[in-house]
């Protein structure tokens, strides 16, 4: 498996700075086992859930990171066959159907353009100007839409 040079640099720095940096220690060594065994999955899962809760996201499914990875591959224009290989799927249908709900930053502006076509600008402006300035509205709607869609699509796929 390919490891990006920048990621390899991060891992080398981690290895040099961790208290468990000997050749016998694991890359992500357990302090409980004095570096001789890796950190256990239940602990990693607990930290992941706590971080999600602290960020206001709520519970995430077991494959949330895989869904994010697939979304990012799509967002940077990676061909589907390459996505399949990077995700290590034997069948491309898994890549397309299970991990196919892609939400990117391009979706909110695209949706807004369709709304502009469907509703006259005067109707939209009259309804929204009383609550927020146009800039505040665009920022709030864009951020809430992107965040909710990204994490709603990831939940429950675990």
matplotlib code that plots the C-alpha trace (Angstrom):
import matplotlib.pyplot as plt

x = [0.0, 1.2, 2.0, 2.1, 5.4, 3.8, 2.0, 5.2, 6.8, 4.1, 4.4, 8.2, 7.8, 5.3, 7.7, 10.6, 8.5, 6.5, 7.7, 7.7, 10.2, 12.3, 12.3, 10.5, 7.6, 4.4, 3.8, 0.7, 1.8, -0.3, 0.9, -0.8, 1.4, 4.5, 4.7, 5.0, 1.4, -0.7, -3.4, -6.6, -9.5, -12.1, -10.0, -9.5, -13.3, -14.0, -11.7, -13.3, -16.8, -15.7, -14.2, -17.4, -19.5, -17.2, -17.4, -21.2, -21.6, -23.0, -22.4, -20.7, -20.8, -17.9, -17.2, -17.5, -13.8, -14.1, -17.1, -15.1, -12.2, -14.4, -16.0, -12.6, -11.4, -14.5, -14.1, -10.5, -11.7, -10.2, -11.4, -13.8, -11.5, -8.7, -11.1, -12.0, -8.4, -7.5, -10.5, -9.5, -12.9, -12.9, -16.1, -16.6, -20.3, -19.3, -17.5, -20.4, -23.4, -22.2, -19.8, -21.5, -23.3, -20.8, -21.2, -18.8, -18.5, -19.8, -23.2, -24.4, -23.7, -25.2, -28.4, -28.6, -28.3, -31.3, -33.3, -32.5, -33.9, -37.1, -37.9, -37.9, -35.2, -37.6, -39.5, -36.2, -34.9, -38.2, -38.3, -34.7, -33.6, -35.6, -33.6, -30.0, -27.8, -27.1, -23.5, -24.5, -27.2, -24.9, -22.3, -24.8, -26.8, -23.7, -22.0, -25.1, -26.0, -22.5, -22.0, -25.5, -25.3, -21.7, -22.4, -25.9, -24.7, -22.0, -24.1, -25.5, -23.2, -21.3]
y = [0.0, 3.5, 5.9, 9.5, 11.3, 14.0, 11.3, 9.3, 12.5, 12.9, 9.3, 9.6, 12.7, 10.9, 8.0, 10.3, 12.2, 9.4, 8.0, 4.6, 5.1, 2.0, -0.5, -3.1, -0.7, -0.4, 2.8, 3.5, 1.9, 1.3, 3.2, 0.5, -2.2, 0.0, 0.2, -3.6, -3.9, -1.5, 0.7, -1.4, -0.7, -0.1, 2.8, 4.3, 4.0, 5.7, 8.6, 8.9, 9.0, 11.5, 13.8, 13.6, 14.5, 17.4, 18.7, 18.6, 15.9, 13.2, 9.5, 8.3, 4.9, 2.6, 3.4, 7.2, 7.7, 5.4, 7.4, 10.7, 9.2, 8.2, 11.7, 13.4, 11.1, 12.1, 15.8, 15.9, 14.2, 10.7, 8.2, 5.6, 2.7, 4.3, 4.9, 1.3, 0.2, 2.7, 1.6, -2.0, -3.1, -6.2, -5.2, -1.7, -1.8, -1.6, 1.7, 3.0, 1.7, 1.5, 4.4, 6.3, 9.1, 11.8, 15.2, 17.9, 21.6, 21.9, 20.6, 23.6, 26.2, 23.9, 23.5, 27.3, 27.8, 25.5, 27.3, 30.6, 29.2, 27.9, 30.9, 34.5, 36.4, 38.9, 36.1, 34.8, 38.2, 39.3, 36.2, 36.2, 39.8, 40.3, 37.7, 38.0, 40.0, 38.3, 37.5, 36.0, 33.9, 32.5, 31.5, 30.0, 28.1, 26.9, 25.6, 24.0, 22.3, 20.9, 19.8, 18.2, 16.4, 15.1, 13.6, 12.5, 10.4, 8.9, 7.9, 4.4, 2.9, 0.9]
z = [0.0, -0.9, 1.9, 0.9, 1.7, 3.8, 5.9, 6.2, 7.6, 10.2, 11.2, 11.5, 13.7, 15.8, 16.2, 17.3, 19.8, 21.4, 24.7, 23.0, 20.2, 20.3, 17.5, 19.6, 20.3, 18.2, 16.2, 18.3, 21.5, 24.6, 27.7, 29.7, 28.1, 28.2, 24.4, 23.9, 22.5, 20.4, 21.7, 21.7, 19.3, 22.0, 23.4, 19.9, 19.3, 22.7, 21.8, 18.4, 19.9, 22.5, 19.9, 17.8, 20.8, 21.8, 18.2, 18.4, 15.7, 17.9, 17.4, 14.3, 12.6, 12.5, 8.8, 9.1, 8.3, 5.2, 4.0, 4.5, 2.6, -0.3, -0.3, -0.4, -3.2, -5.2, -4.3, -5.7, -9.0, -8.4, -11.0, -9.6, -10.5, -8.5, -5.6, -5.6, -5.4, -2.7, -0.6, -1.2, -2.6, -4.6, -6.4, -7.7, -6.8, -3.1, -3.9, -5.8, -3.8, -0.1, -0.1, -2.9, -0.9, -1.7, -0.2, -1.3, -0.9, -4.4, -3.5, -1.5, -4.2, -6.9, -4.8, -4.3, -8.1, -8.6, -6.0, -7.7, -10.9, -9.2, -7.0, -8.0, -6.3, -4.9, -3.0, -1.5, -0.6, 1.1, 3.3, 4.4, 4.8, 8.0, 9.9, 8.7, 6.4, 3.1, 4.1, 7.4, 5.8, 3.1, 5.6, 8.1, 5.5, 3.6, 6.8, 8.3, 5.0, 4.5, 8.1, 8.4, 5.1, 5.6, 9.0, 8.4, 5.4, 7.6, 10.5, 10.6, 8.0, 10.5]

ax = plt.figure().add_subplot(projection="3d")
ax.plot(x, y, z, "-o")
ax.set_aspect("equal")
plt.show()
